[in-house]
Amino acid sequence: MSTKRLLGITIFGVLFMLAVVGAMLLSSFINREGEAIALPEASASREAPGEIEPDALDRVEATTETIQDIVSTLSRPEVYSRDIVIQSFWEGGHAIYNIGVSVRGGVTSLRVRAPIGEEKRIIVTPDTLYIWYDGDRTPFAGSPGSSGDLRRTSDEWQMLATYEDILNLDKSEIIDAGYIELVGEDFIYAAHLSPLFGYTMRYYVSLEHGLVVRAEEFDESGKLVYRMTAGDCMVGEADKAEFILPDGTDLGA
């Protein structure tokens, strides 16, 4: 792999890892623009006494006090695939990243299509991070990240808002929560406010497979700076070809 391309990979990796937190750190002097996704109000879909369906009688009421307990019971599927779209907004423009995600046996494989440049392949294993472009015979191989957590590392490379972070919040930071139905499926809705930056993050988590399907982040003035949307999640399905390195090594076996 050429020095130029290796440098490009390194820069890409740094930008990817800092995509979400960087927006928060720059909030004091950057004014971003964007339009929010039109979603039903969470409060309109909450279950009120006398309105609970029979098959949901054992469902714990989702409030700012109980949402952490509910989130702690969720788990992600071990094998799945889906497509996600990440959008970042700033003053005068925005960027869109289309990412194909496949997970199998603790290994995450990504196909990243950025606004410019070639499609990038990323595979995150417990021990190694691999990055290459289509046509490369030898991928870049390095440490998966400094967090020491495989799930968090793979989330960072997807630029995902991580709903498990709700578990670490002070309850005073959680400003809204409830159940909501979108396109015929039940979700948990939660929102929290950063006391330091004044940013608001909203999460929509599937009760069926425990993954975030939509997330939005707004700056202190209410302007959208980050949006994540996911397509259908194919639980139990992940193409084995997505876990093979250019040299034929199968990381998903």
ZIKA-V885557 format. One record per residue. SS is DSSP state (H for helix, E for strand, - for the rest). OMEGA is omega in radians with two decimals (* if undefined). D_CENTER is the distance of its C-alpha to the mean C-alpha in whole Angstrom. Layout:
SS_OMEGA_D_CENTER / SS_OMEGA_D_CENTER
//
This chain:
-_-3.06_29 / -_3.11_31 / H_-3.13_31 / H_-3.12_29 / H_3.11_26 / H_3.09_26 / H_3.12_26 / H_3.12_23 / H_-3.12_21 / H_3.13_21 / H_3.11_20 / H_-3.13_17 / H_-3.14_16 / H_-3.14_17 / H_-3.14_15 / H_-3.06_12 / H_-3.05_12 / H_-2.98_13 / H_-3.06_11 / H_-3.09_10 / H_3.13_13 / H_3.11_15 / H_-3.14_15 / H_-3.10_16 / H_-3.12_19 / -_-3.00_20 / -_-3.06_20 / -_-3.11_24 / -_3.07_25 / -_3.12_23 / -_-3.03_23 / -_-3.12_20 / -_3.05_21 / -_3.13_19 / -_-3.10_19 / -_3.05_17 / -_3.13_16 / -_-3.13_19 / -_3.07_18 / -_3.08_21 / -_-3.11_21 / H_-3.10_20 / H_-3.11_23 / H_-3.07_25 / H_3.13_23 / -_-3.13_24 / -_3.11_27 / -_3.11_30 / -_3.14_33 / -_-3.10_35 / -_-3.09_32 / -_3.11_30 / -_-3.11_30 / H_-3.09_32 / H_-3.14_30 / H_-3.08_27 / -_-3.12_30 / -_-3.12_29 / -_3.10_25 / -_3.12_25 / -_-3.12_25 / -_3.09_22 / -_3.09_23 / -_3.14_22 / -_-3.03_24 / -_-3.00_22 / H_3.13_19 / H_3.10_18 / H_-3.14_21 / H_-3.14_19 / H_-3.10_15 / H_3.13_17 / -_-3.09_19 / -_3.05_15 / -_3.14_15 / -_3.08_12 / -_-3.13_15 / -_3.13_16 / -_3.09_16 / E_3.04_14 / E_3.11_13 / E_3.05_12 / E_3.08_11 / E_3.07_8 / E_3.10_9 / E_3.09_8 / E_3.05_11 / E_-3.09_13 / E_3.04_16 / E_-3.08_19 / -_3.07_23 / -_3.14_24 / E_3.07_21 / E_3.13_18 / E_3.14_16 / E_3.09_14 / E_3.05_12 / E_-3.01_12 / E_3.01_11 / E_-3.03_12 / E_3.03_11 / E_-3.11_13 / E_3.12_14 / E_3.04_17 / -_3.13_19 / -_3.13_17 / E_3.13_16 / E_3.13_13 / E_-3.09_14 / E_2.93_13 / E_-3.02_15 / E_3.08_14 / E_-3.09_16 / -_3.14_16 / -_3.11_18 / -_3.07_21 / -_-3.10_22 / -_3.03_22 / -_-3.14_19 / E_3.06_18 / E_3.13_17 / E_3.01_15 / E_3.13_16 / E_3.07_15 / -_3.12_18 / -_-3.05_19 / -_-2.95_21 / -_3.01_21 / E_3.12_18 / E_3.08_20 / E_3.05_19 / E_3.06_22 / E_3.07_22 / -_-3.12_24 / -_3.10_28 / -_3.07_27 / -_-3.12_29 / -_-3.14_28 / -_2.92_24 / E_3.11_24 / E_-3.13_23 / E_3.13_22 / -_-3.12_21 / -_3.13_17 / -_-3.07_17 / -_-3.06_18 / -_-3.11_16 / -_-3.12_18 / -_-3.05_15 / H_-3.12_14 / H_-3.13_11 / H_-3.14_10 / H_-3.14_11 / H_3.07_9 / H_-3.13_6 / H_3.14_8 / H_3.03_9 / -_-3.06_6 / -_-3.07_6 / -_2.87_2 / -_-3.01_4 / -_-3.04_6 / H_3.09_8 / H_3.08_11 / H_3.08_12 / H_-3.11_13 / H_-3.09_16 / H_-3.11_17 / -_2.91_18 / -_-3.09_21 / H_-3.14_22 / H_-3.14_23 / H_3.14_20 / E_-3.00_19 / E_3.14_20 / E_3.12_20 / E_3.11_19 / E_3.03_20 / E_3.13_20 / E_3.11_19 / E_3.09_20 / E_3.14_18 / -_3.04_20 / -_-3.13_22 / E_-3.13_19 / E_3.13_18 / E_2.92_15 / E_3.06_15 / E_3.07_15 / E_3.10_15 / E_3.07_15 / E_-3.09_16 / E_3.09_18 / -_-3.13_18 / -_-3.10_22 / -_-3.05_22 / -_-3.12_20 / -_3.12_21 / -_3.08_17 / E_3.11_16 / E_3.10_12 / E_3.14_12 / E_3.01_10 / E_-2.99_11 / E_-3.14_11 / E_3.03_13 / -_-3.11_16 / -_-3.09_17 / -_3.00_14 / -_3.13_12 / -_3.01_9 / E_3.13_7 / E_3.04_8 / E_3.06_8 / E_3.13_8 / E_3.07_10 / E_-3.11_12 / E_3.11_16 / -_-3.05_18 / -_3.12_21 / -_3.12_23 / -_3.14_21 / -_-3.12_20 / E_3.11_16 / E_-3.09_14 / E_3.08_11 / E_3.05_9 / E_3.05_7 / E_-3.11_8 / E_3.05_9 / -_-3.14_12 / -_3.09_14 / -_3.13_13 / E_-3.10_16 / E_-3.13_17 / -_-3.13_19 / -_3.06_19 / -_-3.09_18 / -_-3.11_21 / H_-3.13_22 / H_-3.13_23 / H_-3.07_19 / H_-3.11_20 / E_3.11_23 / -_-3.13_24 / -_-3.12_27 / -_3.10_29 / -_3.13_29 / -_-3.13_27 / E_-3.11_25 / -_-3.09_22 / -_-3.09_21 / -_*_25
//
